[in-house]
């Protein structure tokens, strides 16, 4: 059982990265989310931007790498893994990673929408058989 679960909705900040570390392949990607914080004294909308790095292994990582591009929205479920180590000075260091368990595609980003439009336009331009 995983102690902590994360469910997040965000857009990819950049294209996913396929990483090889030894014989292990994994995919890293960054989700960006914007949260509305209300208006300041002058009436200007305020928001905060949050980013989250997620790591995906195996078939999930391959699916992300092949099908997702910068700007695409993803709905992800991940678990948190502790990454603790002893540094060169003998001090304990603490970190964590978000590891993808599942995902769903959300709204396509600008690049994906352009790709869809090009495919639709190409299909319309082909002559009818008959």
Buried (B, 14 or more C-beta within 10 A) or exposed (E): EEEEEBEBEBBBBEBBBBEEEEEEBBBBBBBBBEEEEEEEEEEEEEEEEEEBEBBBEEEBBBBBBEEBBBBBBBBBEBBBBEEEEEEEEEEEEEEEBBBBBEBEEBEBBEBBEEEEEEEEEEEEEEEEEE
